[in-house]
Amino acid sequence: MTLLLTLTTGSVSSLLDGDAPSALHTVPAMAMERLGLRGLNIDAAQLSGWDRADLDGLRDRADKAACPCLVLVDRTVLPFGNDEAASQASAERILRLAAAADRLGCNAISITPSVSADDELAQGRAVEQLRAAMTAVETRELNLLLAVGEGLSATAEGLISLVKQVGGFRIGVLPVYGDGDDPVDHLRQLAPYAGAIHMRVEGFAGSGAHKGADLAEGVRTLKRVGYQSTIAIEFTGPSKAEASIEQARDLLQAAIDADDSV
């Protein structure tokens, strides 16, 4: 598999007519036909209040548009390891996310963990709790991707350590290019463990320069470490969503196609 450009559904929230399920159901066709992007990472917050029929409707629209749902991304910070009740609530949320992701036809869910950076006993409990939650994820043949969170998982090094401690073939990370004091180094460290990657797009200056991290350099970094999977455009700018997504798509695709050996 080569590098494939996809879209986060939150990127186009400003282009939708309201926040009802029927509005999000239009995103697969929009991504494929208007934006030329071939898959969706679904923002879990946009599914609040949905029932099975709503989830089935989004999957059906995605299938018809040939724009599959790939990762269900939950940005809620989920605590593990310290408070037993909070950890249990986090584990139950993973179960619900896994059920929804399975219904949507996703291959992974992404969570944002909070694990103590200083308390080794709490870390040990967190690892065991995540391992237990992995059972439900693996039963549905899904992958669990950890995003940068709090405590131990606030840095690339800590996140990698957490992945290694939990262990298994179905756990990895979901980096966001643009995070970290040095976004390129942050991406370089995490990409070998990544099941998917988001490229934060902050908009473009009148000169055509991206306002955030160098997108082409992000792609070159991924190519250097041998990453071969999806790159989701995550637009976070204040305006001009469609034009910015299109500009980012063209820039990223040119970097993907470039012969870096020359």
C-alpha positions as CSV (number, residue, x, y, z in Angstrom):
1,M,0.0,0.0,0.0
2,T,1.3,3.4,-0.9
3,L,0.4,6.7,0.9
4,L,-3.3,7.4,0.4
5,L,-4.9,10.8,1.1
6,T,-8.1,10.8,3.2
7,L,-10.1,13.3,5.3
8,T,-11.2,13.8,8.9
9,T,-15.0,14.5,9.0
10,G,-14.4,17.4,11.4
11,S,-12.5,19.2,8.7
12,V,-15.8,19.8,6.8
13,S,-18.1,20.6,9.7
14,S,-18.4,24.2,8.5
15,L,-19.6,22.9,5.1
16,L,-22.5,20.8,6.5
17,D,-26.1,21.9,6.8
18,G,-26.6,21.4,10.5
19,D,-25.3,18.6,12.7
20,A,-28.0,15.9,12.2
21,P,-27.0,12.4,11.0
22,S,-28.3,13.3,7.5
23,A,-25.7,16.1,7.2
24,L,-22.8,13.8,8.1
25,H,-24.2,11.2,5.7
26,T,-23.3,13.6,2.8
27,V,-19.6,13.6,3.7
28,P,-18.5,10.4,1.9
29,A,-19.7,11.7,-1.5
30,M,-18.3,15.2,-0.7
31,A,-14.9,13.7,0.1
32,M,-14.8,11.6,-3.0
33,E,-16.5,13.7,-5.6
34,R,-15.7,17.3,-4.5
35,L,-12.4,16.9,-2.7
36,G,-10.9,13.8,-4.3
37,L,-10.1,12.1,-1.0
38,R,-10.6,8.3,-0.7
39,G,-11.5,7.6,2.9
40,L,-12.8,9.1,6.2
41,N,-11.6,9.3,9.7
42,I,-14.7,9.9,11.7
43,D,-14.8,12.3,14.6
44,A,-16.7,10.5,17.4
45,A,-18.0,13.7,18.8
46,Q,-20.1,14.1,15.6
47,L,-21.9,10.9,16.3
48,S,-23.4,12.0,19.6
49,G,-27.0,10.7,19.9
50,W,-26.7,8.4,16.9
51,D,-28.5,5.0,16.9
52,R,-27.7,1.9,14.8
53,A,-29.7,3.1,11.9
54,D,-27.7,6.3,11.7
55,L,-24.4,4.4,11.8
56,D,-25.7,2.0,9.1
57,G,-26.7,4.9,7.0
58,L,-23.3,6.5,7.1
59,R,-21.7,3.1,6.2
60,D,-24.1,2.7,3.3
61,R,-23.3,6.1,2.0
62,A,-19.6,5.5,2.4
63,D,-19.8,2.2,0.5
64,K,-21.8,3.8,-2.3
65,A,-19.3,6.6,-2.7
66,A,-16.3,4.2,-2.5
67,C,-15.1,6.3,0.4
68,P,-14.8,4.0,3.3
69,C,-14.9,4.8,7.0
70,L,-11.4,4.0,8.3
71,V,-10.8,5.2,11.8
72,L,-13.2,6.3,14.6
73,V,-11.4,9.0,16.4
74,D,-12.3,9.9,20.0
75,R,-10.6,13.0,21.3
76,T,-12.1,12.7,24.8
77,V,-9.3,12.3,27.3
78,L,-9.7,8.8,28.9
79,P,-8.0,8.3,32.3
80,F,-6.5,5.0,33.2
81,G,-4.6,3.6,36.2
82,N,-5.5,6.0,39.1
83,D,-9.2,6.1,39.9
84,E,-10.9,2.7,39.5
85,A,-14.3,4.2,38.6
86,A,-12.8,6.6,36.0
87,S,-10.7,3.7,34.5
88,Q,-13.8,1.5,34.3
89,A,-15.7,4.3,32.6
90,S,-12.8,4.7,30.1
91,A,-12.9,1.0,29.4
92,E,-16.6,1.0,28.8
93,R,-16.2,3.9,26.4
94,I,-13.7,1.9,24.4
95,L,-16.3,-0.9,24.2
96,R,-18.9,1.5,22.8
97,L,-16.4,3.0,20.4
98,A,-15.5,-0.5,19.2
99,A,-19.1,-1.4,18.6
100,A,-19.7,1.8,16.6
101,A,-16.5,1.4,14.6
102,D,-17.5,-2.2,13.7
103,R,-20.9,-1.0,12.6
104,L,-19.3,1.7,10.4
105,G,-16.9,-0.7,8.8
106,C,-13.8,1.0,10.3
107,N,-10.5,-0.8,10.8
108,A,-9.5,1.0,13.9
109,I,-10.5,3.3,16.8
110,S,-8.3,6.0,18.2
111,I,-8.4,7.1,21.9
112,T,-6.7,9.8,23.9
113,P,-5.3,8.3,27.1
114,S,-4.3,9.9,30.3
115,V,-1.7,7.8,32.3
116,S,0.4,8.9,35.2
117,A,4.0,9.8,34.1
118,D,5.4,9.4,37.7
119,D,3.5,6.7,39.5
120,E,4.8,3.3,38.3
121,L,2.0,1.4,40.1
122,A,-0.6,3.5,38.4
123,Q,1.2,3.0,35.1
124,G,1.1,-0.8,35.6
125,R,-2.6,-0.7,36.4
126,A,-3.2,1.4,33.3
127,V,-1.3,-1.1,31.1
128,E,-3.4,-4.0,32.5
129,Q,-6.6,-2.0,31.9
130,L,-5.7,-1.2,28.3
131,R,-4.8,-4.9,27.7
132,A,-8.2,-5.9,29.0
133,A,-9.9,-3.4,26.8
134,M,-7.9,-4.7,23.8
135,T,-9.9,-8.0,24.1
136,A,-13.1,-6.3,22.9
137,V,-11.2,-4.4,20.2
138,E,-9.4,-7.5,18.9
139,T,-12.7,-9.6,19.0
140,R,-14.1,-7.2,16.4
141,E,-10.9,-7.4,14.4
142,L,-10.1,-3.7,15.0
143,N,-6.9,-1.9,15.9
144,L,-6.5,0.4,18.8
145,L,-4.5,3.6,18.1
146,L,-3.3,5.8,20.9
147,A,-3.2,9.6,20.3
148,V,-1.1,12.1,22.2
149,G,-2.8,12.6,25.5
150,E,-1.9,13.5,29.1
151,G,0.8,12.3,31.5
152,L,2.9,9.5,30.1
153,S,1.2,9.8,26.7
154,A,1.9,13.5,26.4
155,T,5.2,12.9,24.5
156,A,6.2,10.8,21.6
157,E,8.6,8.8,23.8
158,G,5.9,8.2,26.5
159,L,3.3,7.1,23.9
160,I,5.7,4.6,22.4
161,S,6.6,3.3,25.8
162,L,2.9,2.8,26.5
163,V,2.3,1.0,23.2
164,K,5.2,-1.4,23.9
165,Q,4.1,-2.1,27.5
166,V,0.5,-3.0,26.3
167,G,2.0,-5.0,23.5
168,G,0.2,-7.0,20.7
169,F,-0.2,-6.7,17.0
170,R,-3.3,-4.5,17.1
171,I,-2.1,-1.6,19.0
172,G,-0.4,1.5,17.6
173,V,-0.5,5.2,17.5
174,L,-2.3,8.0,15.6
175,P,0.2,10.9,15.3
176,V,-0.9,14.4,14.3
177,Y,1.7,16.2,12.2
178,G,1.8,19.6,13.7
179,D,2.1,18.4,17.3
180,G,5.3,18.7,19.4
181,D,7.9,21.4,19.7
182,D,9.6,19.9,16.6
183,P,6.7,18.5,14.4
184,V,9.1,16.7,12.0
185,D,10.9,14.9,14.8
186,H,7.7,14.2,16.6
187,L,6.3,12.6,13.4
188,R,9.6,10.7,12.7
189,Q,9.5,9.1,16.1
190,L,5.8,8.0,16.0
191,A,5.4,7.1,12.3
192,P,6.9,3.5,12.6
193,Y,4.2,2.7,15.2
194,A,1.3,4.5,13.3
195,G,-1.8,2.9,12.0
196,A,-2.9,6.2,10.5
197,I,-1.7,9.8,10.5
198,H,-3.4,13.2,10.5
199,M,-1.9,16.2,8.8
200,R,-3.1,19.4,10.5
201,V,-3.9,22.0,7.9
202,E,-4.2,25.5,9.4
203,G,-4.9,27.4,6.2
204,F,-2.7,29.2,3.7
205,A,-1.2,32.6,3.3
206,G,-1.7,34.7,0.2
207,S,1.7,33.6,-1.0
208,G,0.4,30.0,-1.0
209,A,2.6,29.0,2.0
210,H,1.0,26.8,4.7
211,K,0.5,28.6,8.0
212,G,1.5,25.5,10.0
213,A,4.1,22.9,9.7
214,D,5.7,22.2,6.3
215,L,3.3,19.6,4.8
216,A,5.7,18.5,2.1
217,E,8.4,17.9,4.7
218,G,5.9,15.8,6.6
219,V,5.4,13.6,3.6
220,R,9.1,13.3,3.0
221,T,9.6,12.2,6.6
222,L,7.0,9.5,6.2
223,K,8.6,8.2,3.1
224,R,12.0,8.2,4.8
225,V,10.8,5.9,7.6
226,G,8.9,3.7,5.2
227,Y,5.3,4.5,6.4
228,Q,2.8,3.2,3.9
229,S,-0.8,3.8,4.9
230,T,-3.3,6.7,5.1
231,I,-2.7,10.4,5.6
232,A,-5.9,12.2,6.7
233,I,-6.2,15.9,6.1
234,E,-7.4,17.6,9.3
235,F,-8.4,21.1,8.6
236,T,-8.4,23.4,11.7
237,G,-8.4,26.8,10.1
238,P,-11.0,29.5,10.8
239,S,-12.3,29.8,7.2
240,K,-12.0,28.7,3.6
241,A,-12.3,25.0,4.5
242,E,-12.9,23.6,1.0
243,A,-10.2,25.7,-0.7
244,S,-7.7,25.0,2.0
245,I,-8.4,21.2,1.9
246,E,-8.0,21.2,-1.9
247,Q,-4.7,23.2,-1.7
248,A,-3.4,20.8,1.0
249,R,-4.5,17.8,-1.1
250,D,-2.6,19.0,-4.1
251,L,0.5,19.9,-2.1
252,L,0.5,16.5,-0.3
253,Q,-0.1,14.5,-3.4
254,A,2.8,16.3,-5.2
255,A,5.0,15.4,-2.3
256,I,3.8,11.8,-2.4
257,D,4.5,11.6,-6.1
258,A,7.9,13.3,-6.0
259,D,11.0,11.3,-6.7
260,D,13.1,12.2,-3.6
261,S,16.1,10.4,-4.8
262,V,16.8,13.1,-7.4
